[in-house]
């Protein structure tokens, strides 16, 4: 049986841990609100930009309207961009993304090559320690996360795609659903996929399809919008990952705080029982000594 001193020491230790987890929960909750506002603002813009590109292609009719980033080709070489966090203590946030990335690598072993790029220290450490060849680690991106930083990464990936180094680029990340729910998602970044599908895209002869005047022309507008759509898609994925990280960490710290409280109650009950047993033993020794003196 543990001594009273050991139990008191354990109670103090758990109380200190509870203070830390409670503080981390509050910090994550404050950061989550800002990150959530950012992602909710970015989603409509990204969706509308995809819709504009799809409508522009549909309105082209028989004209030859195309862009290199929209044209698919036989996939032999793929780059997978893994979005994890720089810190742990976020529940299954990182492990879920890493598990999905491993599954992607396993399911596509028939390809000629799959190269890996990482954003976040956790994913980079995991694959590097297992001998996986990592093309590049975009370290410190979360500390300076903005549209320009995301565009720089997207432009580097676009250059690799246009140079023929890869035939497709995919990103795996946590999509933010709510503060307690995140969904692991694998999205194709290149070639760009718009909202329009063969079944849903409006036809050129549709009465609801109203054309516009383009300045200077349709192709110039498309050349401007497509690279911007790629940048926005990657930026949105980064924002989704950040919001998901804060939500997962807040939920994990809330559970840790609750578990610490339960453990303190259990240890306190054990302490009281042990203390009562010690007092009872001392009283019995006193009574036995008094009886022996008679």
C-alpha positions in Angstrom: 0.0 0.0 0.0 1.3 3.5 -0.9 2.1 5.8 2.0 0.1 9.0 2.7 3.1 11.1 1.5 3.2 9.2 -1.9 -0.6 9.7 -2.4 -0.4 13.4 -1.5 2.5 13.8 -4.0 0.5 12.1 -6.7 -2.5 14.3 -6.0 -0.4 17.4 -6.3 1.1 16.1 -9.6 -2.3 15.4 -11.1 -3.6 18.8 -10.0 -0.7 20.5 -11.8 -1.3 18.5 -14.9 -5.0 19.5 -14.8 -4.0 23.2 -14.6 -1.8 22.7 -17.7 -4.5 20.9 -19.7 -7.1 23.4 -18.7 -4.9 26.3 -19.9 -4.1 24.5 -23.2 -7.9 24.0 -23.7 -8.6 27.7 -23.2 -5.7 28.7 -25.6 -6.9 26.3 -28.3 -10.5 27.5 -27.9 -9.4 31.1 -28.5 -7.3 30.2 -31.5 -10.1 28.0 -32.9 -12.5 30.9 -33.0 -10.1 32.9 -35.2 -9.2 29.9 -37.4 -12.9 29.0 -37.8 -13.7 32.5 -38.9 -10.9 32.3 -41.5 -12.1 29.0 -43.0 -15.7 30.0 -43.1 -14.7 33.1 -45.0 -12.5 31.2 -47.4 -14.9 28.4 -48.3 -17.5 30.5 -50.3 -14.8 32.2 -52.3 -13.1 29.0 -53.2 -16.4 27.4 -54.2 -17.4 30.4 -56.3 -14.1 30.5 -58.0 -14.4 26.9 -59.1 -17.9 27.6 -60.3 -16.8 30.5 -62.4 -14.1 28.4 -64.1 -16.6 25.7 -64.8 -19.2 28.2 -66.2 -16.5 29.9 -68.3 -15.6 26.6 -69.9 -19.2 25.7 -70.5 -19.9 29.1 -72.1 -17.0 28.6 -74.5 -19.1 26.4 -76.7 -17.1 25.1 -79.6 -14.2 27.4 -79.0 -10.9 25.9 -78.1 -10.6 27.0 -74.5 -8.1 25.2 -72.3 -5.4 25.5 -69.7 -2.5 23.2 -68.9 -3.6 22.9 -65.3 -7.0 21.7 -66.3 -5.8 19.0 -68.7 -5.4 15.5 -67.3 -2.7 13.1 -68.6 -1.8 9.5 -67.8 -0.8 9.3 -64.2 2.6 7.7 -63.6 4.3 10.0 -61.1 2.4 11.5 -58.2 3.3 13.9 -55.4 1.5 13.7 -52.1 1.4 16.7 -49.9 0.8 15.8 -46.2 -0.6 18.4 -43.9 0.0 17.7 -40.2 0.8 19.9 -37.2 4.1 21.0 -35.6 3.0 20.0 -32.1 1.2 17.0 -30.6 -1.3 16.7 -27.8 -4.1 16.9 -30.3 -5.8 13.5 -30.0 -5.9 11.6 -33.3 -5.4 14.6 -35.5 -1.9 13.7 -36.7 -2.2 9.9 -36.6 -5.4 9.9 -38.7 -3.7 12.0 -41.5 -0.6 9.8 -41.4 -2.6 6.6 -41.5 -4.5 7.9 -44.5 -1.2 8.9 -46.2 0.2 5.4 -45.6 -3.0 4.0 -47.1 -2.6 6.2 -50.2 1.0 5.0 -50.7 -0.1 1.3 -50.3 -3.0 1.6 -52.7 -0.9 3.2 -55.4 2.1 0.9 -55.5 1.5 0.3 -59.2 2.6 3.9 -60.0 6.0 4.6 -61.3 6.9 6.9 -58.4 5.2 8.7 -55.5 7.1 11.5 -53.8 6.2 13.0 -50.6 6.2 16.6 -49.3 5.2 17.6 -45.8 3.8 20.6 -44.0 4.2 20.2 -40.3 6.9 18.6 -38.1 4.8 15.5 -37.0 4.3 14.1 -40.5 7.9 14.9 -41.5 9.3 13.1 -38.4 7.1 10.1 -38.9 8.1 9.3 -42.5 11.7 10.4 -42.2 12.2 8.1 -39.2 10.8 5.2 -41.3 13.2 5.8 -44.3 10.6 7.4 -46.5 12.1 9.7 -49.1 10.7 13.3 -48.6 11.1 15.7 -51.4 10.7 18.8 -49.3 9.5 19.8 -45.9 7.8 23.2 -45.8 8.8 23.9 -42.3 7.5 27.0 -40.4 4.7 27.5 -42.8 2.0 27.6 -40.1 3.9 30.4 -38.3 3.7 32.7 -41.3 0.5 31.3 -42.8 -1.2 33.7 -45.2 -2.3 33.7 -48.8 1.1 34.7 -50.2 2.9 31.9 -48.3 0.4 29.3 -49.5 0.7 30.7 -53.1 4.5 30.3 -53.0 4.0 26.6 -52.2 1.3 26.2 -54.8 3.5 27.8 -57.5 6.3 25.4 -56.7 4.0 22.5 -57.1 2.5 23.9 -60.3 6.1 24.3 -61.7 6.8 20.6 -61.0 3.5 19.7 -62.7 4.1 21.8 -65.8 7.7 20.6 -66.1 6.5 17.0 -66.3 8.1 16.0 -63.0 4.8 14.7 -61.7 1.5 13.9 -63.4 -0.8 14.7 -60.5 -0.6 16.3 -57.0 -2.8 15.3 -54.1 -3.1 16.7 -50.6 -4.2 14.8 -47.5 -5.4 16.9 -44.6 -8.1 17.1 -41.9 -11.2 19.0 -43.1 -12.9 21.0 -40.3 -16.4 20.0 -39.5 -16.9 21.2 -36.0 -14.9 21.8 -32.8 -15.2 18.1 -32.0 -15.2 16.6 -35.5 -12.7 16.5 -38.3 -12.7 14.4 -41.5 -9.5 13.2 -43.2 -9.7 14.1 -46.8 -7.5 13.4 -49.9 -8.0 16.0 -52.6 -6.5 16.3 -56.0 -4.8 19.7 -56.4 -3.4 19.2 -59.9 -4.7 18.9 -62.5 -7.4 21.2 -61.1 -10.9 19.7 -60.9 -13.7 22.2 -61.0 -17.3 21.8 -59.8 -18.7 21.1 -63.2 -19.2 17.5 -64.1 -20.4 16.0 -67.5 -23.8 15.3 -66.0 -24.3 18.6 -64.2 -22.5 21.1 -66.4 -24.8 23.4 -68.4 -24.8 23.0 -72.2 -24.0 25.7 -74.6 -27.6 25.7 -76.0 -29.2 26.0 -72.6 -31.6 28.9 -72.2 -30.4 29.6 -68.7 -26.8 30.0 -69.9 -26.2 33.7 -70.4 -22.9 34.7 -71.9 -20.9 37.8 -71.0 -18.4 40.1 -72.6 -14.8 39.2 -71.6 -11.9 41.7 -71.4 -9.6 41.1 -73.0 -10.9 37.6 -73.9 -12.1 34.3 -72.5 -8.7 32.6 -72.6 -7.0 35.5 -70.8 -9.6 35.4 -68.0 -9.1 31.6 -67.7 -5.3 32.0 -67.6 -5.7 34.4 -64.7 -8.3 32.4 -62.7 -6.9 28.9 -62.9 -3.6 29.5 -61.1 -5.5 31.6 -58.6 -7.9 28.7 -58.0 -5.0 26.3 -57.3 -3.5 28.8 -54.8 -6.9 29.2 -53.1 -7.4 25.4 -52.9 -4.1 24.9 -51.2 -4.7 27.9 -48.9 -8.1 26.6 -47.9 -6.7 23.1 -47.1 -4.1 24.8 -44.8 -6.8 26.8 -43.1 -8.9 23.6 -42.7 -5.9 21.8 -41.2 -5.2 24.7 -38.7 -8.8 24.9 -37.6 -9.0 21.1 -37.2 -5.8 21.1 -35.2 -7.1 23.6 -32.7 -10.5 21.8 -32.5 -8.8 18.4 -31.9 -6.5 19.8 -29.3 -9.3 21.6 -27.5 -11.3 18.4 -27.4 -8.3 16.3 -26.3 -7.4 18.8 -23.5 -11.0 18.9 -22.3 -11.0 15.1 -22.0 -7.6 15.2 -20.3 -8.9 17.7 -17.8 -12.0 15.6 -17.1 -9.9 12.5 -16.6 -7.6 14.4 -14.2 -10.5 15.5 -12.2 -11.8 12.0 -11.9 -8.3 10.8 -11.0 -8.0 13.4 -8.2 -11.3 12.3 -6.8 -10.2 8.6 -6.8 -6.8 9.5 -5.2 -8.5 11.6 -2.6 -10.8 8.8 -1.7 -7.8 6.4 -1.5 -6.0 9.0 0.7 -8.9 9.3 3.1 -9.2 5.5 3.4 -5.5 5.1 4.0 -5.5 7.9 6.5 -8.4 6.3 8.3 -6.7 2.9 8.4 -3.5 4.5 9.8 -5.5 6.3 12.6 -7.4 3.1 13.4 -4.1 1.2 13.7 -2.6 3.8 16.0 -5.7 3.8 18.2 -5.6 0.0 18.4 -1.9 0.1 19.4 -2.7 2.7 22.1 -5.6 0.6 23.5 -3.4 -2.5 23.4 -0.6 -0.8 25.3 -3.1 0.5 27.9 -4.5 -2.9 28.4 -1.0 -4.4 28.8 -0.2 -1.9 31.6 -3.2 -3.0 33.7 
